[in-house]
Amino acid sequence: MEKINKYMPGYPFLAECCHSATSDLTLVGDLSDLAALLGYSVDELSGKGIADLLADQNGDAVSLLHHQIESQGETEALLSFVKKDGSLISVLERGKVVDQSGDALVCAVFVVANETHQSLLNCREDLSRCRDELRQKECMMNSYRERAERDSLTQLFNTRTTRNLCEQYLCSTENSCAMIMIDVDDFKRINDRYGHTLGDFVLSRATDTIKRLFRANDIVGRIGGDEFLVLMKDVSDPNIVELRCSQIITAFNEIQCDEMENETVGCSVGAVLSDIKNNSFDLMFCNADKLMYRCKRSGGNNYIILKME
């Protein structure tokens, strides 16, 4: 057999032999180097294949070698062999497919790689730890970002985030949209008469109502103590906006609590519908806010809708 280090100059091998490229990867030719490396006699290795020498946990190596043989015409794989005394030895096989009398053979060198193998295992463990740490840091960052973007009571977007998201959307779309402002009627009186705990309950129920009535991609935020803002994306039909405003009034009226002695919760709603390209947040907000306060001055528990031209 041609010495492998002729085409792998300077490569420090400890054993060289050939094995077939067939399914069993049968060892052929001079097996003395490999026998000495693994502690077997040559006769004990005769008729065996690479798969017979592999540790159980290394069984996938056979499939890997076959794939390399068929696709690349050469092999490079880290293998775990069982020595005659039962101990394991990690070796790196590097070989090339040659054709001898029509039979495809792999001429390979086997280099002891225990230290290399351990280094690889250590690297895998280090990488795994790094991935775990990155996941933990990512979770922490998401938690911090969530807290920075959300209102602590309702978990809706806070004022700053609501404005930022609305501005980003309005600057990037040419579609019609609607902005709806909602204010709980007489909320100060609810707090003063029944206490802040019940006031928080009303706000939580109001939040649930608003989230239920609007789509997941609509922007919903709490922008003040008892004020909410909704930006309905990609909506051009005034009837849809009016339906949502009516549903908000009805749902708020259905909020009940024993402590409130069947007192009805109302709200004032101002909405603007716009099909103007690149509409500004400030313009839409100002108009919706004015409409909402006009409702409050008229007795509340109602809505007004304006289509901006």
Backbone hydrogen bonds, N-H to C=O, Kabsch-Sander energy under -0.5 kcal/mol:
donor,donor_aa,acceptor,acceptor_aa,energy
6,K,3,K,-1.6
7,Y,4,I,-1.7
8,M,4,I,-0.7
11,Y,8,M,-1.9
13,F,11,Y,-1.5
14,L,110,F,-1.2
15,A,110,F,-1.1
17,C,108,A,-1.9
18,C,28,V,-1.1
19,H,106,V,-2.0
20,S,26,T,-2.9
21,A,104,A,-1.5
25,L,22,T,-1.1
27,L,48,K,-2.9
28,V,18,C,-2.5
31,L,29,G,-0.6
35,A,31,L,-2.8
36,A,32,S,-2.4
37,L,33,D,-2.1
38,L,34,L,-2.1
39,G,35,A,-1.3
40,Y,35,A,-1.5
45,L,41,S,-1.2
45,L,42,V,-0.6
46,S,42,V,-1.4
47,G,27,L,-0.5
48,K,45,L,-2.2
50,I,25,L,-1.8
51,A,24,D,-0.7
52,D,49,G,-0.8
53,L,49,G,-0.7
53,L,50,I,-1.4
54,L,50,I,-0.7
54,L,51,A,-0.6
55,A,80,S,-2.8
58,N,55,A,-2.0
59,G,56,D,-1.6
61,A,58,N,-1.8
62,V,59,G,-1.3
64,L,60,D,-1.9
65,L,61,A,-2.8
66,H,62,V,-2.4
67,H,63,S,-2.3
68,Q,64,L,-2.4
69,I,65,L,-2.7
70,E,66,H,-2.4
71,S,67,H,-2.5
72,Q,68,Q,-2.6
73,G,68,Q,-1.3
73,G,69,I,-0.6
74,E,68,Q,-0.9
75,T,95,G,-2.3
77,A,93,E,-1.9
79,L,77,A,-0.6
79,L,91,V,-3.3
81,F,79,L,-0.6
81,F,89,I,-2.6
82,V,53,L,-2.6
83,K,81,F,-0.6
83,K,87,S,-3.1
84,K,38,L,-2.4
86,G,83,K,-2.0
89,I,81,F,-2.4
91,V,79,L,-2.7
92,L,111,V,-2.7
93,E,77,A,-2.8
93,E,91,V,-0.6
94,R,109,V,-2.0
95,G,75,T,-1.9
96,K,107,C,-2.0
97,V,73,G,-2.5
98,V,105,L,-3.4
100,Q,98,V,-0.6
100,Q,103,D,-2.1
101,S,99,D,-0.6
103,D,100,Q,-1.8
104,A,102,G,-0.6
105,L,98,V,-3.0
106,V,19,H,-3.1
107,C,96,K,-2.6
107,C,105,L,-0.6
108,A,17,C,-2.7
108,A,106,V,-0.6
109,V,94,R,-2.4
110,F,15,A,-3.0
111,V,92,L,-2.0
111,V,109,V,-0.5
113,A,90,S,-3.7
117,H,113,A,-4.0
118,Q,114,N,-2.6
119,S,115,E,-2.4
120,L,116,T,-2.4
121,L,117,H,-2.7
122,N,118,Q,-2.9
123,C,119,S,-2.6
124,R,120,L,-2.7
125,E,121,L,-2.6
126,D,122,N,-2.8
127,L,123,C,-3.0
128,S,124,R,-2.6
129,R,125,E,-2.5
130,C,126,D,-2.6
131,R,127,L,-2.7
132,D,128,S,-2.4
133,E,129,R,-2.8
134,L,130,C,-2.8
135,R,131,R,-2.5
136,Q,132,D,-2.5
137,K,133,E,-2.8
138,E,134,L,-2.8
139,C,135,R,-2.5
140,M,136,Q,-2.4
141,M,137,K,-3.0
142,N,138,E,-2.7
143,S,139,C,-2.3
144,Y,140,M,-2.9
145,R,141,M,-3.0
146,E,142,N,-2.7
147,R,143,S,-2.5
148,A,144,Y,-2.2
149,E,145,R,-1.8
150,R,146,E,-1.8
151,D,156,L,-3.5
155,Q,151,D,-2.1
157,F,220,V,-1.5
158,N,149,E,-2.6
162,T,158,N,-2.8
163,R,159,T,-2.3
164,N,160,R,-2.5
165,L,161,T,-2.8
166,C,162,T,-2.4
167,E,163,R,-2.8
168,Q,164,N,-2.4
169,Y,165,L,-2.2
170,L,166,C,-2.9
171,C,167,E,-2.0
172,S,168,Q,-0.7
172,S,169,Y,-1.0
173,T,169,Y,-0.8
177,C,274,S,-2.3
178,A,232,M,-2.0
179,M,272,V,-2.4
180,I,230,V,-3.1
181,M,270,G,-3.4
182,I,228,F,-2.7
183,D,268,S,-2.2
184,V,226,D,-1.9
185,D,266,G,-2.1
187,F,184,V,-1.0
190,I,186,D,-1.7
191,N,187,F,-2.4
192,D,188,K,-2.9
193,R,189,R,-2.6
194,Y,190,I,-2.7
195,G,190,I,-0.6
195,G,191,N,-1.8
199,G,195,G,-1.7
200,D,196,H,-2.8
201,F,197,T,-1.6
202,V,198,L,-2.3
203,L,199,G,-2.1
204,S,200,D,-2.4
205,R,201,F,-2.5
206,A,202,V,-2.5
207,T,203,L,-2.4
208,D,204,S,-2.2
209,T,205,R,-2.1
210,I,206,A,-2.5
211,K,207,T,-2.7
212,R,208,D,-1.9
213,L,209,T,-1.6
214,F,210,I,-1.1
218,D,215,R,-1.0
219,I,231,L,-1.9
220,V,218,D,-0.6
221,G,229,L,-2.6
222,R,157,F,-2.3
223,I,221,G,-0.6
223,I,227,E,-1.5
224,G,227,E,-1.1
228,F,182,I,-2.8
229,L,221,G,-2.6
230,V,180,I,-2.5
231,L,219,I,-2.5
232,M,178,A,-3.0
232,M,230,V,-0.6
233,K,231,L,-0.6
235,V,176,S,-1.4
240,I,237,D,-0.9
241,V,237,D,-1.3
242,E,238,P,-2.8
243,L,239,N,-2.3
244,R,240,I,-2.2
245,C,241,V,-2.3
246,S,242,E,-2.5
247,Q,243,L,-2.4
248,I,244,R,-2.2
249,I,245,C,-2.0
250,T,246,S,-2.3
251,A,247,Q,-2.7
252,F,248,I,-2.5
253,N,249,I,-2.1
254,E,250,T,-0.9
254,E,251,A,-0.5
255,I,252,F,-1.5
260,M,257,C,-1.5
261,E,258,D,-1.8
262,N,257,C,-0.7
263,E,260,M,-1.5
265,V,252,F,-0.5
266,G,264,T,-0.5
268,S,183,D,-2.7
269,V,302,N,-2.2
270,G,181,M,-2.2
271,A,304,I,-2.5
272,V,179,M,-2.4
273,L,306,L,-2.7
274,S,177,C,-2.8
275,D,308,M,-0.7
278,N,173,T,-1.0
279,N,276,I,-0.9
284,M,280,S,-1.9
285,F,281,F,-3.1
286,C,282,D,-2.5
287,N,283,L,-2.0
288,A,284,M,-2.6
289,D,285,F,-2.7
290,K,286,C,-2.1
291,L,287,N,-2.0
292,M,288,A,-2.2
293,Y,289,D,-2.2
294,R,290,K,-1.8
295,C,291,L,-1.8
296,K,292,M,-1.8
297,R,293,Y,-2.2
298,S,294,R,-1.1
299,G,296,K,-1.5
300,G,295,C,-2.7
302,N,267,C,-0.7
304,I,269,V,-1.8
306,L,271,A,-2.4
308,M,273,L,-2.6
308,M,306,L,-0.7
